[in-house]
């Protein structure tokens, strides 16, 4: 049996999550261009999501 595939997804506030590649994306979330195993996707998020604050908060404090 093949390992489940996941997508890295991002919302408009630039918050990241993973989502099953077999399911339709939920409203407000977009494919962030990376797919792999759960562990690979979480590792990718660790490298790209360096500021956990929502985009609106980052922009308000800049």
Beta strands, then each sheet from edge to edge (+ up, - down):
strand 1: 6-11
strand 2: 16-20
strand 3: 29-36
sheet 1: 2+ 1- 3+
end
